[in-house]
Amino acid sequence: MAATHDIQSWLNGDVLRSKAIREQYPLIGLIVVLVFVYIFMGYQAGRQQHRFTDTKKEMLDAKFRYMTISAQLTNTTRQSQVAAALREQGSTLQENRIPPTKITHD
């Protein structure tokens, strides 16, 4: 019969009204608060991880854009490319085939 009494007292809520449990209410409240803080911090950490991943992807995209633009700029500013572009535009400028010389005063 004692087991039935225990089950009935749990179902009726009599156990929660007992003096031993009432003395533990502050501890139970603290545990509940800590559980909510733990869950909140987990969500915050996940959100921060997503932001970090997104920022890392943006930085990688910017790096590749920079590398592409830099390669294009290097290619278009080569002497041969500039000379070809000038010829296409009908310019009469020609490349100097004589290397530069240094003038010194003795």
Contact map, one row per residue, 1 for C-alpha under 8 A:
1111100000000000000000000000000000000000000000000000000000000000000000000000000000000000000000000000000000
1111110000000000000000000000000000000000000000000000000000000000000000000000000000000000000000000000000000
1111111000000000000000000000000000000000000000000000000000000000000000000000000000000000000000000000000000
1111111100000000000000000000000000000000000000000000000000000000000000000000000000000000000000000000000000
1111111110000000000000000000000000000000000000000000000000000000000000000000000000000000000000000000000000
0111111111000000000000000000000000000000000000000000000000000000000000000000000000000000000000000000000000
0011111111100000000000000000000000000000000000000000000000000000000000000000000000000000000000000000000000
0001111111110000000000000000000000000000000000000000000000000000000000000000000000000000000000000000000000
0000111111111110000000000000000000000000000000000000000000000000000000000000000000000000000000000000000000
0000011111111111000000000000000000000000000000000000000000000000000000000000000000000000000000000000000000
0000001111111100000000000000000000000000000000000000000000000000000000000000000000000000000000000000000000
0000000111111110000000000000000000000000000000000000000000000000000000000000000000000000000000000000000000
0000000011111111100000000000000000000000000000000000000000000000000000000000000000000000000000000000000000
0000000011111111110000000000000000000000000000000000000000000000000000000000000000000000000000000000000000
0000000011011111110010000000000000000000000000000000000000000000000000000000000000000000000000000000000000
0000000001001111110011000000000000000000000000000000000000000000000000000000000000000000000000000000000000
0000000000001111111011000000000000000000000000000000000000000000000000000000000000000000000000000000000000
0000000000000111111111000000000000000000000000000000000000000000000000000000000000000000000000000000000000
0000000000000000111111100000000000000000000000000000000000000000000000000000000000000000000000000000000000
0000000000000000011111110000000000000000000000000000000000000000000000000000000000000000000000000000000000
0000000000000011111111111000000000000000000000000000000000000000000000000000000000000000000000000000000000
0000000000000001111111111000000000000000000000000000000000000000000000000000000000000000000000000000000000
0000000000000000001111111100000000000000000000000000000000000000000000000000000000000000000000000000000000
0000000000000000000111111111000000000000000000000000000000000000000000000000000000000000000000000000000000
0000000000000000000011111111100000000000000000000000000000000000000000000000000000000000000000000000000000
0000000000000000000000111111110000000000000000000000000000000000000000000000000000000000000000000000000000
0000000000000000000000011111111000000000000000000000000000000000000000000000000000000000000000000000000000
0000000000000000000000011111111100000000000000000000000000000000000000000000000000000000000000000000000000
0000000000000000000000001111111110000000000000000000000000000000000000000000000000000000000000000000000000
0000000000000000000000000111111111000000000000000000000000000000000000000000000000000000000000000000000000
0000000000000000000000000011111111100000000000000000000000000000000000000000000000000000000000000000000000
0000000000000000000000000001111111110000000000000000000000000000000000000000000000000000000000000000000000
0000000000000000000000000000111111111000000000000000000000000000000000000000000000000000000000000000000000
0000000000000000000000000000011111111100000000000000000000000000000000000000000000000000000000000000000000
0000000000000000000000000000001111111110000000000000000000000000000000000000000000000000000000000000000000
0000000000000000000000000000000111111111000000000000000000000000000000000000000000000000000000000000000000
0000000000000000000000000000000011111111100000000000000000000000000000000000000000000000000000000000000000
0000000000000000000000000000000001111111110000000000000000000000000000000000000000000000000000000000000000
0000000000000000000000000000000000111111111000000000000000000000000000000000000000000000000000000000000000
0000000000000000000000000000000000011111111100000000000000000000000000000000000000000000000000000000000000
0000000000000000000000000000000000001111111110000000000000000000000000000000000000000000000000000000000000
0000000000000000000000000000000000000111111111000000000000000000000000000000000000000000000000000000000000
0000000000000000000000000000000000000011111111100000000000000000000000000000000000000000000000000000000000
0000000000000000000000000000000000000001111111110000000000000000000000000000000000000000000000000000000000
0000000000000000000000000000000000000000111111111000000000000000000000000000000000000000000000000000000000
0000000000000000000000000000000000000000011111111100000000000000000000000000000000000000000000000000000000
0000000000000000000000000000000000000000001111111110000000000000000000000000000000000000000000000000000000
0000000000000000000000000000000000000000000111111111000000000000000000000000000000000000000000000000000000
0000000000000000000000000000000000000000000011111111100000000000000000000000000000000000000000000000000000
0000000000000000000000000000000000000000000001111111110000000000000000000000000000000000000000000000000000
0000000000000000000000000000000000000000000000111111111000000000000000000000000000000000000000000000000000
0000000000000000000000000000000000000000000000011111111100000000000000000000000000000000000000000000000000
0000000000000000000000000000000000000000000000001111111110000000000000000000000000000000000000000000000000
0000000000000000000000000000000000000000000000000111111111000000000000000000000000000000000000000000000000
0000000000000000000000000000000000000000000000000011111111100000000000000000000000000000000000000000000000
0000000000000000000000000000000000000000000000000001111111110000000000000000000000000000000000000000000000
0000000000000000000000000000000000000000000000000000111111111000000000000000000000000000000000000000000000
0000000000000000000000000000000000000000000000000000011111111100000000000000000000000000000000000000000000
0000000000000000000000000000000000000000000000000000001111111110000000000000000000000000000000000000000000
0000000000000000000000000000000000000000000000000000000111111111000000000000000000000000000000000000000000
0000000000000000000000000000000000000000000000000000000011111111100000000000000000000000000000000000000000
0000000000000000000000000000000000000000000000000000000001111111110000000000000000000000000000000000000000
0000000000000000000000000000000000000000000000000000000000111111111000000000000000000000000000000000000000
0000000000000000000000000000000000000000000000000000000000011111111100000000000000000000000000000000000000
0000000000000000000000000000000000000000000000000000000000001111111110000000000000000000000000000000000000
0000000000000000000000000000000000000000000000000000000000000111111111000000000000000000000000000000000000
0000000000000000000000000000000000000000000000000000000000000011111111100000000000000000000000000000000000
0000000000000000000000000000000000000000000000000000000000000001111111110000000000000000000000000000000000
0000000000000000000000000000000000000000000000000000000000000000111111111000000000000000000000000000000000
0000000000000000000000000000000000000000000000000000000000000000011111111100000000000000000000000000000000
0000000000000000000000000000000000000000000000000000000000000000001111111110000000000000000000000000000000
0000000000000000000000000000000000000000000000000000000000000000000111111111000000000000000000000000000000
0000000000000000000000000000000000000000000000000000000000000000000011111111100000000000000000000000000000
0000000000000000000000000000000000000000000000000000000000000000000001111111110000000000000000000000000000
0000000000000000000000000000000000000000000000000000000000000000000000111111110010000000000000000000000000
0000000000000000000000000000000000000000000000000000000000000000000000011111110011000000000000000000000000
0000000000000000000000000000000000000000000000000000000000000000000000001111111011000000000000000000000000
0000000000000000000000000000000000000000000000000000000000000000000000000111111111000000000000000000000000
0000000000000000000000000000000000000000000000000000000000000000000000000000111111100000000000000000000000
0000000000000000000000000000000000000000000000000000000000000000000000000000011111110000000000000000000000
0000000000000000000000000000000000000000000000000000000000000000000000000011111111111000000000000000000000
0000000000000000000000000000000000000000000000000000000000000000000000000001111111111100000000000000000000
0000000000000000000000000000000000000000000000000000000000000000000000000000001111111110000001100000000000
0000000000000000000000000000000000000000000000000000000000000000000000000000000111111111000000000000000000
0000000000000000000000000000000000000000000000000000000000000000000000000000000011111111100000000000000000
0000000000000000000000000000000000000000000000000000000000000000000000000000000001111111111010000000000000
0000000000000000000000000000000000000000000000000000000000000000000000000000000000111111111100000000000000
0000000000000000000000000000000000000000000000000000000000000000000000000000000000011111111000000000000000
0000000000000000000000000000000000000000000000000000000000000000000000000000000000001111111000000000000000
0000000000000000000000000000000000000000000000000000000000000000000000000000000000000111111100000000000000
0000000000000000000000000000000000000000000000000000000000000000000000000000000000000111111110000000000000
0000000000000000000000000000000000000000000000000000000000000000000000000000000000000010011111000000000000
0000000000000000000000000000000000000000000000000000000000000000000000000000000000000100001111100000000000
0000000000000000000000000000000000000000000000000000000000000000000000000000000000100000000111110000000000
0000000000000000000000000000000000000000000000000000000000000000000000000000000000100000000011111000000000
0000000000000000000000000000000000000000000000000000000000000000000000000000000000000000000001111110000000
0000000000000000000000000000000000000000000000000000000000000000000000000000000000000000000000111110000000
0000000000000000000000000000000000000000000000000000000000000000000000000000000000000000000000011111000000
0000000000000000000000000000000000000000000000000000000000000000000000000000000000000000000000011111100000
0000000000000000000000000000000000000000000000000000000000000000000000000000000000000000000000000111110000
0000000000000000000000000000000000000000000000000000000000000000000000000000000000000000000000000011111000
0000000000000000000000000000000000000000000000000000000000000000000000000000000000000000000000000001111100
0000000000000000000000000000000000000000000000000000000000000000000000000000000000000000000000000000111110
0000000000000000000000000000000000000000000000000000000000000000000000000000000000000000000000000000011111
0000000000000000000000000000000000000000000000000000000000000000000000000000000000000000000000000000001111
0000000000000000000000000000000000000000000000000000000000000000000000000000000000000000000000000000000111
